[in-house]
Amino acid sequence: MGIFVVFLFLFSGLFGLSFAPEAAAEKAKQTMVLDVAPSAQVEKVGYFFKTFKGKETIHFLVTVKNISAEPKRFKVLVSIDEGPSTAYYYPRKGKPPVIKPGASYGKPLPLVFYDKPPESFLIKVSEM
């Protein structure tokens, strides 16, 4: 059974500072839900916007650490409540495709043609 953690955090511009009164009124409230397998630890979660197939698209960066004593492969799902979902195998390639004990792996995951900050999203890490 995965660890279920809900984080609620506020973003209000660069380091919490705003340079215009209008920006202060537009504080975005975001909810992130993590569902993580006992053999994994999410070390980093972030997102950025980058051109993908000719269109500005959100990319999530999720870094997962194998905290078990055995090599493992994980499936990482990112799902935006009001938008798309994507899932990737961590790692995707290798012989065998596993993360060694104590090692971490992360790569950008594009969510095709979604071009705005999400209000809430789910990150689920399951063991393969």
N, C-alpha and C positions, 0 to 999 in steps of 0.2 A: 504494500500500500504506500502510495507516495505521500510526501509531506506537502500539506496544503497551506500555503501562506498567502495572505492578502496584504498588499502594500498600497497605501494611499498616499500620494505625494502631490505637491503643488509646484507648478512651474510658473514663474512670473518674470520672464526675461533673463537676461544675463546676470547670474549670481543673485537673483532676487531683486535686482534694481531695474527700474524702468526710466526711460528718458523722456517720455511724454505722458500726460495725464490719461490719454486714451489707452495706452498700453497697460497702465495699472488696472483699468477697469476690465481688461480682457484676460484675467488670470484663468488659465486652463487647469481644470481638475482632471487628473488621470488616475486610473486604477489599473494595477498590474496584478494578475493572479498567477502564482507559480504552483505547479504540481510536479514534484520532482521525485524520481525513483530513489530508494534508500542508498543505492550504490553510486549516486551522482550528487554533485554539488554545483549549483549555478554560481559561477564566479563573477560574471559580468553580463549586464543586459543594457543595450543601448540601441538607438536607431538614428538614422541619418537619411538624407534625400540625395539621390544620385540618378543620372540619366540611365535608363535601362530600356533597350529596344526603341530608342528615340524619344522616350517620354520620362519626365521627372517622376520617380517612384521611390517609395519608402523602402529602406533596407534595414533589417534588424541584425544586430550583432549579439549573439548569445555564446558565451564561453562556458563550457562544461568541464568539470574535473571528475575523473574517475577516483572515488574514495574507497573503492573495494580493494581487496588483495589480489584480484584476478583481472586480466585484460577484459574489457567490455566494449560493446558497441551500443550506441544509444540512438533513439529516434527523437528529434526535437521538433515539436509542433509550435508554430506561432499563429495565433488566431486573433484577428481584430474583430470585436463584437459587431461593429457596424460596417465591416468590410471583408476582405479576403482572408484566407488561411494558406499556410504553406508548411510542409514538413520535409525534413532532410535527415539523412543518416549521418551520424557523427562517429567515426570518419566515413566519408563516402567511398574512398579507395584505400587499398593496402593489401598486404598479404601476410596474415589475415587483416581485414579492416577493423582494427580495435584500437582503443585508447589504453595505454599501459597504466598499471596502478600508480596513482599520484600524478599522472600527466593530465594536461588540459588541452582542449581543442575548441576552436571557434572559427567561424567564417561568416561573412555577410549573407543574409538570406533575403532576397528581394520578394516583396509582395506585389505582384504585377499590377501596374497602373493604379496604385493607390497613392495619392499625392497630398495628403494632409495629415497632421498629427492625430493619432488615435485618441479617443476618449478613454477607452479601456481595452485591454488585451490580455490574452492568456498565453502562457508559455508552459508547455508540458514536456517533460523529459522522461522517456520510458526506456527501460532496458530491453535490448533485443535478445 
